[in-house]
Amino acid sequence: MAAYRTEDYEFYRSTKVNRVSSGGYLCLLCGAVLSKPFTLKRHFQDIHAVREFIFTCPATQCSGRNFTSKSSFYSHVFAHHPEYKGMDLMSCARRIRQDT
């Protein structure tokens, strides 16, 4: 499967988004049907984009649990560690890919 940069989403959106009769949005890369354009964008970033960062949970009880997508990291932190809400969590990101 080809990997895409997150910035490629706008091109992807303009060329590879098809609205299906059920009212959802079809990902032509894998066939997934998403309910809204935003969820299609998040799907693209989480599933098809090249991973540039690893996010490590700052809570000690998670023992350094890592996430490869920003959305799943934020969902985890806000669901399980409300004390971190409002903090700059990008300090938990570690770059794993350098731009070429």
C-alpha positions in Angstrom: 0.0 0.0 0.0 1.3 3.4 -0.9 2.0 5.9 1.9 1.0 9.5 1.6 2.1 12.7 3.4 -0.6 14.4 5.5 -0.3 17.4 3.2 -1.4 15.2 0.2 -4.9 15.2 1.7 -6.1 18.2 -0.2 -5.1 16.6 -3.5 -6.6 13.3 -2.3 -9.8 15.1 -1.4 -10.1 16.8 -4.7 -9.5 13.7 -6.8 -10.4 10.6 -4.7 -13.6 11.5 -2.7 -16.8 10.0 -3.9 -20.1 10.5 -2.1 -22.0 7.3 -2.0 -25.8 6.8 -2.1 -26.0 6.1 1.6 -24.8 9.7 2.2 -21.3 8.7 3.3 -17.9 9.4 1.8 -16.0 6.6 0.1 -12.2 6.2 0.5 -11.1 5.0 -2.9 -7.8 3.8 -1.4 -9.3 1.1 0.8 -13.1 1.2 0.3 -14.0 2.5 3.8 -17.2 4.6 3.9 -17.0 7.5 6.4 -20.0 9.6 7.5 -18.5 13.1 7.1 -15.7 14.8 5.2 -13.9 15.4 8.5 -13.9 11.7 9.3 -12.6 10.9 5.9 -9.8 13.4 6.4 -9.0 11.8 9.8 -9.2 8.3 8.3 -6.7 9.4 5.6 -4.3 10.9 8.2 -4.6 7.9 10.5 -4.5 5.1 8.0 -2.9 6.2 4.7 -0.5 9.0 5.7 3.2 8.5 6.4 3.8 8.6 10.2 5.9 11.5 11.1 5.5 11.5 14.9 5.0 9.1 17.7 3.0 10.5 20.6 3.7 9.2 24.1 1.1 9.4 26.8 2.4 11.7 29.6 0.5 9.8 32.4 2.7 7.6 34.5 0.0 4.9 34.8 0.3 4.3 31.1 4.0 3.5 31.2 4.9 5.4 28.1 2.2 4.1 25.9 2.7 5.2 22.3 0.3 6.3 19.6 1.0 6.7 15.9 -1.9 9.1 15.1 -2.5 12.4 16.8 -6.3 11.9 16.9 -6.0 8.5 18.7 -3.5 10.1 21.1 -5.7 13.0 21.9 -8.8 10.8 22.2 -6.9 8.6 24.7 -5.6 11.4 26.8 -8.9 13.3 27.0 -10.9 10.1 27.8 -8.5 8.7 30.4 -6.6 11.7 31.8 -8.8 14.8 32.0 -6.2 16.5 34.1 -4.1 17.0 30.9 -7.0 18.8 29.1 -5.9 22.3 28.1 -2.2 21.5 28.3 0.2 21.7 25.2 0.4 18.0 24.4 2.6 18.4 21.4 5.5 18.3 23.8 4.6 14.5 23.9 5.4 14.2 20.2 8.6 12.7 19.0 9.6 13.1 15.3 10.3 9.7 13.7 10.5 10.9 10.0 12.7 13.6 8.6 11.5 15.6 5.5 13.6 14.7 2.4 
